[in-house]
Amino acid sequence: MNERILVVDDEVNLLRVIKDYLTIESYEVYTAERGNQAMQLFHEVSPDMVILDLMLPDMPVEEICRQIRKQSDIPILMLTAKSDEDDKVLGLSIGADDYMTKPFSPRELVGRVRAILRRTKGNLIVTDILEYNSGDLVIDVPKHVVKKAGEVVIVTPKEFKVLSVLAQNPHRVFSRGQLVSRALGFDFEGYDRTVDTHIKNLRQKIEDDAKRPQYIVTVYGVGYKFEGC
């Protein structure tokens, strides 16, 4: 079955171009010019990916991302007409996985879509035991066990969930909101900044130097990512 992509943008000509290029690559493409129309299609077709313009006339993009993230973990590629860093940070912080600045090459967009889908589908394959830096850090997912330099590290259930999400998606940047939804659950009633506390505690337990972390790295203005080999 072909992968389904929902493209949301109020520029009709751009929608047509994106659809044509993605259709040639055998993707099943659905388009919407408004946020409400996009959410209706989202529920009807259950897309594998959403390409979403940062500015829509009828609905804040933050609300669209919030509704999508309440129900799905599919990748979101944000389109922005501005190259300002603040717009890029905004897109990533509200749930997008990547962004592209207009104008862009349709062929580049297709390449980005292909790479994102390949990466995220690979993330669905959960490895039972994660090992980094020649065994310096070992995470046994089924047993909820973490070892540092061969010694068992005591972590709380929430710390383990945060660490697992990051470690199973190396090099991928997660905003605080994304970590809350993926690791702590959509029914979590605390604050996004609670994630910072979990990260701080984890660094104290798994890093050689918590002030110069090599595993859980801060991406300033956006969130965190996991580095390891």
N, C-alpha and C positions, 0 to 999 in steps of 0.2 A: 504493500500500500504506500502510495506517495506521501511524503511529508507535507503537512498542511501549514501554510503560513498566512497569518492575518496581517495585512498592511493598512495602517491608519494614518492618513494625511489629508489635509483639506485642499492640497494642490492636485487638481484632477489630472493634469498632464503628467505630473510626476508619478501619480498612482498608476497610470496606464503604462508608463515606461517600466516601472518596477515590476508590474505584473507580467508584462511581455517577457522581460529578461528571465524572471524566475520560472515562468511557465516553460520556456525553452529548455530549462534545466530539469524539467519534469516535476517541479513542485506544484502542489495544488494550492492556488492562491485565491484568497478572499480579500476584498478591499472595502474600506469604510472611510467616509469623509468627515464623520462626526463621532464624538466619543460614545454617545448613547447607541448609535448604530454599531459601533465596534464591540461594545459589551454584549449586545444582542447576538452578534455573530460569534463572539467568543463562546457563549453558552451553547449555541447551536452546532458549531463545527468542531469544538475542542481542538484548537490549533496546536501544532508542535512548537511554534515560535510566533512572536509578535514583533513587527517592525512598527514603531510608534513615533510620530512627530511630537516634539516637545511642546509645541504650541497648537492647541485646537480651539476653535471658536466657542464651543458649547459646554466644555467640561474640562476642569483642571486635570492635567496629565497625572498629578499626584493621586487623584482619586481613581483614575483608571488603573494605575499600577497597584494601588492598595487593593482594589477589588480583584485584580488578577492574582496577586500574591496570596490573598485569602483562600484561593481555591486551587492554585497551581504553582508549580515551580519551573514552568517552561521559560526558556530564555527570552529576554526582551532586548531588542536592539533599538536604541533611541536615535532619532534624527533631529539635528538642531541646525538652525540657520545661522547661528552665531558660533564663533570660535573661542569665545570667552571661556576661561577656565572655570568660572563659576557655573556656567551652564552645563559643562561636562560633569562637574562635581555633583550638581543637582540631579542630573540624570542617573548617575550611579547611586547616589544616596537614596533615591526613592524607589529603587528596585531594578533598574536596568542592568544588564550584564555587560553591555558595550555601547558605544556611540559612534556616529558618523556625522561629520559636519558638511552641510550643504554649501556649495554644489559638490557632488561626488560623481565618480564614474560608475555607471550601472554595473559594469563588469567587476569593479572593486566591491560593490555591494554584494553581488552574487558570491564572490570569493569569501567575503566576511560571513555571510549567511552559512555557507558550506562549512567553514571552519568552526563557527559557533555550534552548529548542530552536531558536528562530529565530536567536538569537545564535550558538550553537555550530555550527549547520548553515552559517551564513554564513562561519564561520571555516574551513570546509573548502575554500573558494574561495581559493586562494593567489595573491596578486598577484605578478607577476614583479618589478616595481620599486616599492618603497615610498618615498615622498617626503614629508618633513615640514617645516613652517615655511618654505614657499616655497623649498624646495630646500636649506635649511641642512643637512639630513641626508638622504642618499639611500642606500637599501639595494637593491642589485641581487641578488636572490635566486639566479637561475640562475648568474650569474657569480661569486657569492661576493665581491662588491665593496662596500665601504662608502666613502662620500664625506662629508666634513664641510667645509662652506663651499667646495665645489668641488674640494677636495683629497682624493686617495685616502688612506684610513686603513688601516694595516696591522693586521689582527686575526687571531688564531689561529683554526683551524677550530672549536674548542669555543666560543670567544667569539662567533663568527659564529652558531653554532647557538642559543646563549642569546639573542643579540640578535634573531634572526629569530623565535623563538617569541614573545618579548615584543612585538615590533613588529607581527607579524601578528595579534595579539590586543590591540589598544590598550584601555587602561582596565581590563583584566581582571587581577585579582590572582592571582599564582602563588606557591605556597609553594616552599621550596627543594626539597622532595621532588618536586613536580610539574615543576620545571625540570630536575631530574636525569633523570626518566623521559622527558620530552619532548625535551630538548635533548641530553643526554649518553647516553641509552639505559639500558634496564633492566639491562644487564650491567655498568654502570659500578660499579667497586669502590671508589671513593673515598668521601669524606665529603660530607654535604649542604653543609657549610660551604665546600666547594670552590666552590660557586656564588657565595659572597660575594667570593671572589678574582676570579672572572671579571667580576662586576658592577663591582668596584672598577677593574679594568683598562679595562673598556669606558667607564666614566665619565671616566677620564683621557683617553680618545681621542675621545669624541664630545660631551662636555659643554663648554660655555663655562666653567663653574665646577664642578668635580667635587664640591665641598662643598655646592653648591646646585643639584643636578641638575634639569633640566627634562624630560628624556626618561625615564630609568630612575629611578623614584621608589620609595623604601622605604615599605612599609605595615607599621608597627611591630607586632611580634608575629605577623605572618602571612608576609610575603614581599616581592615586588616587583611593580610594574606599569609599563607603558609609557604615557607621556603624549606627545602630539604632535598637531599639526593641519596 
